[in-house]
Amino acid sequence: MKVVVIRTNLRDGLNAIEAAAGENQALPILRNALIEASEGKLKLATTNLEIGASYTVAGKVLEDGRATAPIATLLGIMNNIQSDRLNLESKGASVEITSDNYHATLQGMPAEDFPLIPKVKNQTEYVSVKSEILKESLAQVVLATQTSDLRPELNSVLFDFSIDTLRFAATDSFRLAEKVLAVTEIESTCEEGFRVLVPLKTVHEILRVLRGDELVKVFRDENQVLFKTNQFELISRLLEGNFPDYGAIVPKKFGAEILVERQEFVNALKLASVFGNKSNEVKILVPPGKKALQVSSADQAVGENSYLLPAKVEGKLGETVFNWRYLLDALKAVKTGEVFFGVNDEGQPALLRGAKEGSYFYILKPILKA
């Protein structure tokens, strides 16, 4: 293998695939990146056997070939070397990197020992979404998750595709978020719908790597999902199990329907957090006879505070306790200036969404007090 490549292009490619590299002591080659030069292209790849990532880098291929080298060492060089143009050449199991004033030899491992990264069986059926839309949608739902050892199906984001919509949902059993993309925001070659659980680690990688407004194609088969752009590919195992059937728990009626300015609600919760930092508890109340929302918190060692927000209120609401962190997460995800907050007494879930936005909602359970 012999190639000439621009340093920044190589660095960007290595950064994109770095997190997919493994730390398996029994398979040290997983710490390496596979470097493959063929058909005039330079392809980089890593895997930890759960996910695999690859990135195609523009470069001049002088001689086809394959090699591996430790990705941490490669990145260390790319982040510190000043040369713009680099020469990469494989010599046996090692890789030489040279420039006009630099030379390094990296001890690699035989490329034939690098694990085969699997492929999705069906490469003709996919759903495509612009990366900025996909990133925003996933970010809106992934905040409702926590890692669970007892219920592994919760360590995922549901991708639920029907012929005219793509629905994302995530939950940690205390809260749930859903985002729906309409037919105008997606393209599809799929002949039928599908419903798959994509691991949280995979979703976080997608959020980390995707840039700009490039098109992302999502392929899947029985066991795997593939996210593909012009340069980047990420393939991952799917999680087994059944995502909770949450339709029945989404509240349709509320004891109080509240419209409030999003930023003022955020400020009130941040002030409440100063006095409720240990317990994360905040009390929400509609004072009798007032068109307002009262947000308060207290701590025996610190003190107490109360914030009265102007609001449009229909119905009544007695004192209800929520986790202020969960409420803040929801408000960060809502993109409108005014939010709808539907609340019920007696421990029933509350719902928060944009006042005039129907494609996203976030529900959360109140904290029950004895």
Stockholm file with secondary structure:
# STOCKHOLM 1.0

chainA/1-370         MKVVVIRTNLRDGLNAIEAAAGENQALPILRNALIEASEGKLKLATTNLEIGASYTVAGKVLEDGRATAPIATLLGIMNNIQSDRLNLESKGASVEITSDNYHATLQGMPAEDFPLIPKVKNQTEYVSVKSEILKESLAQVVLATQTSDLRPELNSVLFDFSIDTLRFAATDSFRLAEKVLAVTEIESTCEEGFRVLVPLKTVHEILRVLRGDELVKVFRDENQVLFKTNQFELISRLLEGNFPDYGAIVPKKFGAEILVERQEFVNALKLASVFGNKSNEVKILVPPGKKALQVSSADQAVGENSYLLPAKVEGKLGETVFNWRYLLDALKAVKTGEVFFGVNDEGQPALLRGAKEGSYFYILKPILKA
#=GR chainA/1-370 SS CEEEEEHHHHHHHHHHHGGGCCCCTTCGGGGEEEEEEETTEEEEEEECSSEEEEEEECEEEEECEEEEEEHHHHHHHHTTCCCSEEEEEEETTEEEEECSSCEEEEECCCGGGSCCCCCCSCCSCCEEEEHHHHHHHHHHHHTTCCCCSSCGGGSEEEEEEETTEEEEEEECSSEEEEEEECGGGEEECCSSCEEEEEEHHHHHHHHHHCCTTCEEEEEECSSEEEEECSSEEEEEECCCSCCCCGGGGSCCCCSEEEEEEHHHHHHHHHHHHHHSTTTCEEEEECCTTCSEEEEEEEETTTEEEEEEEECEEEECCCCEEEEHHHHHHHHHHCCSSEEEEEECSTTCCEEEEETTCCSEEEEECCCCCC
#=GC SS_cons         CEEEEEHHHHHHHHHHHGGGCCCCTTCGGGGEEEEEEETTEEEEEEECSSEEEEEEECEEEEECEEEEEEHHHHHHHHTTCCCSEEEEEEETTEEEEECSSCEEEEECCCGGGSCCCCCCSCCSCCEEEEHHHHHHHHHHHHTTCCCCSSCGGGSEEEEEEETTEEEEEEECSSEEEEEEECGGGEEECCSSCEEEEEEHHHHHHHHHHCCTTCEEEEEECSSEEEEECSSEEEEEECCCSCCCCGGGGSCCCCSEEEEEEHHHHHHHHHHHHHHSTTTCEEEEECCTTCSEEEEEEEETTTEEEEEEEECEEEECCCCEEEEHHHHHHHHHHCCSSEEEEEECSTTCCEEEEETTCCSEEEEECCCCCC
//
